[in-house]
Amino acid sequence: MKIKSIHWLTAGSILSALGSLYFFLSIFAAASLASGYCKGKFSLFAEAMRCRQVHFAMILTILFAALCAYLGWKAARASQRNSDATDRNAGLK
């Protein structure tokens, strides 16, 4: 992979980690704001949108964390391939 691709994958991994952190913190904020209205009963299929926000935040946290892990894995793999190719080319000179 090209060096530019490694940088884009790394940047995407960092941004998705920040997104995952944001949604993780929004779980607590949504639970705190909706606890009185929902009486502590949160459900993905609740009638009020306010009672569903906690589960939406949980789902988005998991999705962004998985995206972060995938992009980080791809960046590490691309970096490893790039360093192997550089080592092989250095031996030819």
Secondary structure per residue as TSV (DSSP state, phi and psi in degrees):
chain	resnum	aa	ss	phi	psi
A	1	M	-	360.0	154.5
A	2	K	-	-75.0	158.1
A	3	I	H	-61.6	-37.9
A	4	K	H	-61.2	-37.7
A	5	S	H	-63.7	-38.1
A	6	I	H	-63.2	-42.0
A	7	H	H	-65.9	-40.4
A	8	W	H	-65.8	-40.2
A	9	L	H	-65.2	-40.6
A	10	T	H	-66.1	-43.3
A	11	A	H	-63.6	-41.4
A	12	G	H	-63.8	-37.7
A	13	S	H	-65.7	-42.3
A	14	I	H	-66.4	-43.5
A	15	L	H	-64.8	-38.9
A	16	S	H	-71.5	-29.2
A	17	A	H	-66.4	-41.1
A	18	L	H	-65.7	-38.3
A	19	G	H	-64.1	-40.3
A	20	S	H	-64.4	-41.5
A	21	L	H	-63.2	-41.7
A	22	Y	H	-60.7	-47.2
A	23	F	H	-70.9	-30.5
A	24	F	H	-63.1	-43.5
A	25	L	H	-69.7	-30.4
A	26	S	H	-70.8	-19.0
A	27	I	H	-60.0	-47.8
A	28	F	H	-68.8	-38.6
A	29	A	H	-65.6	-44.6
A	30	A	H	-65.8	-39.6
A	31	A	H	-65.7	-38.9
A	32	S	H	-67.8	-42.7
A	33	L	H	-71.1	-32.5
A	34	A	H	-98.3	-1.7
A	35	S	H	-63.9	-37.7
A	36	G	H	-73.1	-43.2
A	37	Y	H	-67.3	-41.8
A	38	C	H	-91.9	-4.6
A	39	K	T	57.6	35.7
A	40	G	T	76.3	7.3
A	41	K	-	-110.1	98.3
A	42	F	-	-100.2	138.1
A	43	S	-	-148.3	147.3
A	44	L	T	-68.7	-22.5
A	45	F	T	-111.9	24.7
A	46	A	-	-69.6	155.7
A	47	E	S	-69.5	-41.9
A	48	A	S	-84.7	134.4
A	49	M	H	-61.8	-33.0
A	50	R	H	-59.9	-32.8
A	51	C	H	-81.3	-12.4
A	52	R	H	-93.4	-17.6
A	53	Q	H	-61.4	-32.2
A	54	V	H	-62.8	-45.0
A	55	H	H	-70.5	-35.7
A	56	F	H	-62.0	-41.4
A	57	A	H	-65.0	-38.1
A	58	M	H	-63.7	-44.2
A	59	I	H	-63.3	-44.4
A	60	L	H	-67.5	-33.4
A	61	T	H	-62.1	-45.8
A	62	I	H	-65.1	-42.0
A	63	L	H	-64.4	-45.2
A	64	F	H	-68.5	-35.1
A	65	A	H	-66.7	-40.2
A	66	A	H	-65.4	-40.3
A	67	L	H	-64.0	-40.9
A	68	C	H	-60.7	-46.1
A	69	A	H	-63.9	-41.8
A	70	Y	H	-65.0	-47.5
A	71	L	H	-67.0	-36.6
A	72	G	H	-64.4	-40.1
A	73	W	H	-64.5	-43.5
A	74	K	H	-64.8	-39.4
A	75	A	H	-66.0	-41.9
A	76	A	H	-65.3	-40.2
A	77	R	H	-66.1	-41.9
A	78	A	H	-67.0	-38.0
A	79	S	H	-65.8	-40.4
A	80	Q	H	-64.1	-43.1
A	81	R	H	-64.0	-39.0
A	82	N	H	-66.7	-40.7
A	83	S	H	-70.2	-34.6
A	84	D	H	-64.8	-41.4
A	85	A	H	-67.4	-36.5
A	86	T	H	-67.0	-40.6
A	87	D	H	-64.2	-40.2
A	88	R	H	-67.7	-39.5
A	89	N	H	-70.0	-31.1
A	90	A	H	-69.3	-30.9
A	91	G	H	-72.7	-21.1
A	92	L	H	-80.9	-19.7
A	93	K	-	-78.2	360.0
